[in-house]
Amino acid sequence: MLGSLANAWKVPELRQRLLFTAALLAAYRLGAFVPLPGLSREAIATGIDTSQNAITGLFGVFTGGAFNNLAVFSLGIMPYITAAIVMQLMTVAIPRLQELAREGEQGQQKITQYTRYFTLALALIQSIAMVLFFRSAQGGSVLADGSPIDIFLVIVTLTTGVMLTMWLGELISQHGLGNGISLIITASILSQAPNAIRTLLEDGSVLNIVILGLLAVLIVAAIVFVNEGQRRVPITYAKQQVGRRMSRGGTTYLPLKVNMAGVIPIIFASSLLIFPVVLGQMFAGGDQDSILGRIAAFFSPGNAPYLILYAVLIVMFTYFYTAVQFNPIEHADNLKKTGGYVPGIRPGQPTAVYLSNVLTRITLFGAVFLAAVAVLPYLITGVMSLPQSIFLGGTSMLIVVGVSLDTVRQLESQLMMRNYEGFLKKR
């Protein structure tokens, strides 16, 4: 990775992309410290204590501490991710959206526009819920004495912060390097790592530190191993007459990744579980005996219902996103048109069925692995009675390592493309 970064820095265009990405990530981190309007200095200095609540602690990590600091980016990027999940599900279910998805770039731009509108609606709803939370005892009653104008300004600022974060992520994806939304989440998680390490050193024993250190190394190694693993399906091409030329036949392979969905299922499952639970706790107003309070407590991170639903959602989203990324019927048709076939399998529909079966088997392993790595650290930290602030070890590491691998892979592809261009220019 360091070698790729050093080589990229020598290319002016890639250096510009890296600097652009770093500048926007720095702007996002700056927004995590800009306080909301209408709050007293005492409330801003105190912030929100998330150490006693697993849900608010989870929210604080995914917003990079902006939630704790009562900052303009307190909602983070989660409303956009929730909107993207719903839009992808609706694209499969609604024929009109399916037609737009088939129209290529113009249709995708239309779907992206709908996602932005939906994000705006979700951001407004969550902003109102956040204000209710800030007025409750759990939120420190920092807005209990706020005037209607102050409350209105906070709602507008929180909603604007979500849309600005979404815009920064899209700019990184278009003009920077890597997936902007994933990099924003990664930057948020990494910003909270020093606090988690300090908490572990203060509250954990030497044995606990050694166990968690070994577990972290094993998880990182396993993530890299699975993310880089692939099933190579052999493909044979027959000789073809193309005009006056006879194309050579040959044998190659079709690489099917074990974890084709990457880190997206983890992000989807986390954001989908955060949204209703946090809303329930915020609207409960600190009343744990109310229906919403009981729902929030029932699905609190670390509890059995939360972990079961979390694992199920990861498996479901892994299969769903893999189906979106890879279409066996389309690949089988393309092989048939180009004269390719899988040895022992007839071209056309039998090839599509074979590819679908292979993909289903290897995706099952990848989905179960993602779910296990995401849930296992919760169980271990619960058994070891460690603080809630480090409950996110598995999820955080999956996101950080997965996004890092994808970003480095994109960087290497950019370097390879530039090398080929230089070779062609020399000739």
N, C-alpha and C positions, 0 to 999 in steps of 0.2 A: 504494500500500500504506500509506504513512504517513497519507494522507487517510482511508482506511478505519479505521485504528487510532484516529485522532483522533476520528472520528465515533462509533466504537464505545465509546470511553471516556466519552462523554456519556450513553450509555444505561446505566442502573444494572444491568440484568440482564447485558448484554454485558460491562460492566466487571467484574462478579463472576466471569463465566466466564473472562475473561482473567487475573484475579488468581489464580483457582483453578488454571488451567493453569500459570501461572508458578510457583506455590508447589510443585506436584507435580514439575515439572521441576527445581526447585531441590533438592527432597528427593532426587530421583534422582541429581543431581550430587553431593550430599553423600555418598551411599552409595559413590561412586567413590573416596572418600578415607578411609572407615572401614576400618581394617585387619582382616584375618582373625585369628581367635584362634589362639594356639599358636605364633606366629611371633616370632622374636627381633627386637629393635629394629634390629639391624644389617641384617637381611634386609628389614625394612619400609623402612628408610632408603635401601637400595640399590635395591630394586625389581627388576623384570625388564627387561633390556636387549633391546628389540625391534628395534633398529636393524640388527642383523646377520642377521635372519631375516625373510623376506617374509611368512611365514604368521603368526608371532606379531605382526608389525607390523600386518598386516591385522586380526587379532583385537583388538589394542590400540586401533585406531582405532574399530572398531565398538562397543567397550565404553567409549569415552570416556576411556581411560587407566586404567580400573579394573583391567584385567588387569596393566598395568605397575606399579600401586601395590599389588598383592596385596590388593585391597579385597573387600568382601562382594559387590559387583556385578561380579566378575571375569568371569562368564559372560554378562553383559548380557542381552539379550532374544532372542538367537539360538535357544535351545531352543524358545521359544514360536513363533517364525516357522517353524522346521523342522516343528514339530507342526502348525501351521496349513496348511502346504503338503501334508503327508501326508494330513491330514483332507480337504482339498479334492479331492485325487486319489482318495481312497477314496469320497468322496461320489458321484463320477462312476461308479465301478466297482462299488460295493456297493448292491444294490437297497434294503436296509433304510435306509441313510443317504439314498438318494434320496427315499424316502417321508417321512423326517423333514424333509428340505429343502422338501418340498411342503406340509408342515403349517403353514407360516407361522412366527409368532413362537415358539410353543411348541417346534416341531421345531428351530428354530435355536438355542434355548436348550439343548436336549439335545445338539446337535452341539458347541456351545461348551463344555459340560461335559465331553464326551469329549476335546476339544482340551486342556482344562486337565489332565485326568488324564494324557494323553499327554505334555504338557509336563513334568509332575512326573517321569515315568519318564525322559525324555531329560535333564532337569536332573540327576537322580541319576547317570545314566551318565556325563555329561560332568563332573560333580563328581569322580567317582572317577578319570576320566582326567586331570583337572586336578591332582589330588593326585599321581598318578604322574609328571606332568610336573614338578611342584615338587620332587619327590624326585630327579629326574634332574640330570645335569650341565647340560643346556640350560636348565633352570629355576633354575639357580643353587644347586641342592641346599638350598633354603631349608627343606625339610621332611625332609631326610635323617636328622636326629636326632630327629624328632618321635615322641612316644609314641603308642600306639594311641588314647588319649583325644584327643590333639591332632588326629590324623588324622580321627577321627570327628567332632570339632567343626568342622573345616574342611569336610568333606563336607556336614554338615547346614547350615552357614552358607551355602555356595555354592548349595545347592539352595533354601534359603529366600530367598536374594537373587534368584534367577530368578523365583520365584513372587511375591515382593513387587514386582519390576519389572513383571511381567505385570499385577498388580493396579493399579499406578499407571497403566499405559497404558489399562486398561479404564475407570478412573475419569475420566481425561482425555476419553476418547471419549464417556462418558455425561454428564458434568457440566461439562466444559470446552469447548474450542473446537479442532476439528480431530481428526485420527486420532491417538490417543494413542501407539500403537506407532511410527508413522512419526515423530512429533515427538520421541520418546525417541531414536530412531536419529539424527535430525537434530541434536539437542542434543549427542549423543556426538561426531558428526563435527565440528561447529563448535568444540567444546572443544579439538580437536586441531589446528585450523587455525593458531593462533599458533606452535606448535612446528614445523609443516611450513614456514611462511613463514620462520621464523628459520633452519631448516636450509638452506633454499634460498638465503637471503642469505649464509650462512656458506660454503657449499660450491659455490654456482653462480656462474658468470660473469655479467657484465652482459648479454651476448648471450642466454644461457640464460634469464635473468629476463625480458628483453623478449619472447622467443619464447613463453614460458609465459604471460606476461601477455596477449599478443594471443590465444593459444589459449584462455585462460579466457574472455575477452570473447566470442569467436566461439562457444564451446560454450554459454555462457549464452544468447546471442541465438538460437542454433539450437534449444535446448531450449524456450525460450518460444514460438518460432515454430511448432514442431511440436506442442507441447502445446495451443496455442490453435487450431491448424488443424482444420478440419472440412469434411466433404462434405455439402452440403445437398441432400437428396433431395426434389424437389417433391411435394407432396401436394395433391390436389384433393378437395374435399368437395361432394357433390351436395346439392341441396335435399331436405329430408325433412319429412314431416308428423308432428309430435310432438303428439298430442292435438289441440287446436284451433289450435295454432300451426304455422306453416311456418318451419322453421329455414333460415337463409340458407346458401347454398353459398359457397365461397371457396377460395382457394389459399394454402397455407402450405408449410412445409418440415419435414423430419425431419433434425435435425443428427446426423451420424455423425462422431465425433471421430477424427482420424488416430491419436492415441495414447489410446485409450479405457482402456487398462490403467494409465496413469499411470506411477508409479515402482515399482509393486508387482513387476513382473518383475525389476528390478534387485535389489531386496531379497531376493526369493525365490532367485534364482540365486546371489547372494553367500552367503547363509546356507546353502544346500544344498551349496555347494562348500567352505565353511569346515568344516562338521561332520565329514565323513569324513577330510579332510586333516589337520585339527588332531588328531583322535583318533589317526590313524596316527602322527603325529610324537610325540605324547605317549606312546603305548604303546611306541614304538620305544626310548624311554629314551636317546636320543642316539646310538644305533647306526645310522649311515647305511647300513650294509651289510645290515641286516635287510630283510625283505620290506616291513614297514610303513614303515621309513625310506626305502626306495626309492620307495614309493608317494607318500609325503609330498614327496620331492624332485621326483618326476616331475610332480606337479600343483602345484608351487610357483607362487604368483602371479607373473606375468611370463614364465613359460615358455610355449612354444608349445602344449603339450597343455592347460594351464589356460586360455589365452586362447581356443582353439578351442571347448572345452567350455563356457566361460563365454558365448561368443557364441551357441552353439546353444541353451543353456538359456534365455537371454534371449528368443530368438525363439519358442521353444516356450511359455514362460510367458506371453508377450504374447498369443499366439493363445488359449491356454487361458483366461486371465483375461478376455479379450474375449468369449469364448464364454459364460463365466459371467455377465458383465455384460449382454450383449445377446442376446436370443433372437429371430431373424428370424421364426420361425413364430408366436410369440406376438404380435409387433408386427403381422404381416400379418393375423392373426385380429382383433386390436383395430381395425385400419383398416377391415376388412370390416364389422364390427359397427356402426361409427360412420358408415358410408357414405363412407369415404375410399378413395382409390386413387391409385396412381402413374400419371401420364399415359403411355399407351402400353403399360401392363402390366395384365394381368387381375388382379382381386382374388383373394385366397386363396393357393394354393400357388405360382403364378407370381410373385406379389409377394414371398413368402418367399425363393424362389430368387434373385430379383433383388437383394433386400437382402443376402442372404448373399454373393453375388458381389461386390457393391460393398464390403461390409465386409472381405472377404478381401483385396481389392486394396489398400485404404487401410491395413489393418493390416500388410500386408507392408512397406510403406514405413516405418510407425512402428516395427516390430520391427527392421528392418535399421538404422534410425537409432539406436535405443537400443543395439544391439549395437556399432555403429561408435563411438559416443561413449564407451561403456564400455571398449572395447579400445584405441582409438587413443592415449590418453595413456600407456598402458603401453608401447606401441611407441616413442612419441616420447621418453619419459624413459629407455627402454633405450638408444636410439641416442645420446642426449645424456649417458649415463652419470651420471644423477642419483641421489641417495640413494634407498633403498627406501621411506623414510618418505613420499615424495610420489608413490608409484606410484598412489595411490588418487584422483588428481585427477578423472578422468572419472566414476568411480562416485560419489564424494562429491558432485560438482557435480550429477549427475543426481538424486540423492536430495534434496539440499538445495533445489535450484531447484524440483523437482517437488512436494515437500511444501509449500514456501512458496506456490506457486501454488494448490495445493488448499486450503490454510488460508485464504488471502486470499479465494478464491472462496466458501468457506463463510461467512467473515465478511461479505462483501458480500451474500450471500443472507439472512443474519440481519438485516442492516441494512434490506434491502428489505422483509422481512417486517414489521419494526417500523414502517416508514414506512406500509405499507398499513394496519396496525392503527390508527395514529394518524389516518389519513385517514378510516377508518370511524368512529372515535370522534367526530371532529368533526361528522360528518353525523348 
